[in-house]
């Protein structure tokens, strides 16, 4: 597991708590982890302020587009909600 990687069961516990106990909506804010490659991991190229590159290791979709255990856990949770109007699509293949 990568440093800072999310624990799938903890993610699902949090979603379940919001959805079941609070009857709240939830939003997967950082579904994709990535960097800002266009800024070359430094400044904006015009002598301006630095541009921080970052990656969210807890993201459900990895930087290279691969699915993660967190993605699979979220998908499974949603798939098992009774009456969910739009069930998840098929699991995409990881990149070769």
C-alpha positions in Angstrom: 0.0 0.0 0.0 1.4 3.4 -1.0 2.3 5.9 1.7 -0.9 7.8 2.7 -3.1 5.3 0.8 -6.7 5.2 2.0 -8.0 2.3 3.9 -11.0 1.0 1.8 -13.0 -0.1 4.9 -12.5 3.2 6.6 -13.7 5.1 3.5 -16.8 2.9 3.4 -17.4 3.3 7.1 -17.4 7.1 6.7 -19.7 7.0 3.6 -22.1 4.6 5.4 -22.2 6.8 8.5 -23.1 9.8 6.5 -25.6 8.0 4.3 -27.3 5.8 6.9 -27.0 7.7 10.2 -27.3 11.2 8.9 -29.3 10.6 5.8 -26.8 12.8 4.1 -25.6 13.0 0.5 -22.0 12.3 -0.1 -19.5 13.4 -2.8 -16.3 11.7 -3.7 -14.3 14.8 -4.0 -10.9 13.4 -5.0 -11.9 10.4 -7.2 -8.7 10.8 -9.3 -5.2 11.5 -8.0 -3.0 13.4 -10.3 -0.4 16.1 -10.7 -0.2 19.3 -12.6 2.2 18.1 -15.3 1.7 21.2 -17.5 3.5 23.3 -14.9 6.6 21.1 -14.9 6.6 20.7 -11.2 7.9 24.2 -10.5 7.0 27.7 -11.6 4.5 28.8 -14.2 7.3 29.3 -16.7 7.0 33.1 -16.7 9.0 33.9 -13.6 5.8 33.7 -11.5 5.0 32.0 -8.3 5.8 28.3 -7.8 3.2 25.8 -8.8 2.9 22.9 -6.3 2.5 19.5 -7.7 0.6 17.0 -5.6 -1.0 13.6 -5.6 -3.7 12.2 -3.4 -2.7 8.7 -2.5 -6.2 8.0 -1.2 -7.8 8.6 -4.5 -10.1 5.9 -5.9 -8.6 6.2 -9.4 -4.8 6.2 -9.5 -2.7 8.8 -11.3 -2.2 6.5 -14.3 -6.0 5.7 -14.5 -5.9 2.4 -12.7 -8.7 1.5 -10.3 -7.8 1.0 -6.7 -9.2 -1.0 -3.8 -10.9 2.2 -2.7 -12.7 2.4 -6.1 -13.8 -1.2 -5.8 -15.1 -0.7 -2.3 -17.1 2.5 -3.2 -18.5 0.8 -6.3 -19.6 -2.2 -4.3 -21.2 0.0 -1.6 -23.2 1.9 -4.2 -24.1 -1.2 -6.0 -25.7 -2.6 -2.9 -27.8 0.4 -2.0 -31.5 -0.5 -2.6 -33.2 1.7 -5.0 -30.1 3.6 -6.3 -31.3 5.1 -9.5 -28.1 4.7 -11.5 -26.2 1.6 -10.7 -22.4 1.5 -11.3 -21.1 0.7 -14.8 -18.8 -2.3 -15.4 -15.4 -2.1 -13.8 -13.0 -0.6 -16.3 -9.7 -2.4 -17.1 -6.5 -1.1 -15.8 -3.9 0.3 -18.2 -1.5 -2.3 -19.7 
